[in-house]
Amino acid sequence: MSTYLHQIFYNYNKFDNETSLSILNEYVLTNKHKQIIIDSFNEADKPVNDTKPQIQNNESKSDMDIYFSNKKNPLFWSVYINVYGYEKYMQISNKYGNAELEEKRKIIEFLKKNYAKLKQVNSKVTKALVQEWMSELLSATKLSVSLLQVFSVYYNKNIIIYNEINNTHLNFSSGVNEETELPMVIVKTRDNDYGVYNDISTEKINQILNGVCLEDIEKPLKGISSYKMPELIEIADRCGIHHDQLKKPDLYGKIWNQLQTAYNK
């Protein structure tokens, strides 16, 4: 809306005053103001700097060549990366769900036909356990550590999982001679995340193996009668478990619970 000012609206000669007229100078289209307007349009036409801050990909590779996945099932993807390589893993793009389902389907078919092979490698495997594994592969969004036994046999690779929290490890045999091929080594970090070593050295493997080896994921220790008190104290010390003033049954129970919990979180 435009506003018009006329002398008749004022009780004095407003527009006869040169000072009053000078106030209007900034609204007059002079050559200077014209150039300012042109320059402002030219500035608007300049390409906008659309450089966006780079979004960091949570997929990471540590300085020690440990690959970590940001997907919902890090244990599964740690195995996948070791078997197929990190490049193929990244090429899946946004179809990780489909790739995971397809891989699990193949493993389930393998389980249906190879109970005897699993039993030969690990005498503790039962048909009921195989059924549990198949159900877990079908429905669980995060897999349990015990399924590493299945992956070990299916991919024909020995697997070691190392727990940084308590300096322990579990071995899963595929039936392959351990001297002919280095094992797959998965690490569980202090943040309860899973990663997988890439091109791990023999020295690093030996360092891991010098830690405490658990008997089984569900039964991490032998029976209490198999240990003398000094042996339990040594295990507690190596795993960072406080043991002052504890009697043998209490210390045994504390070690058992902490070792088992560390892999089931």
Secondary structure, 3 states (H helix, E strand, C coil): CCCCCCHHHCCCCHHHCHHHHHHHHHHCCCHHHHHHHHHHHHHHHCCCCCCCCCCCCCCEECCCCEEECCCCCHHHHHHHHHHHCHHHHHHCCCCHHHHHHHHHHHHHHHHHHCHHHHHHHCCCCCHHHHHHHHHHHHHCCCCCHHHHHHHHHHCCCCEEEEECCCCEEEEECCCCCCCCCCCEEEEECCCCCEEEECCCCHHHHHHHHCCEECCCCCCCCCCHHHCCHHHHHHHHHHCCCCCCCCCHHHHHHHHHHHHHHHHHC
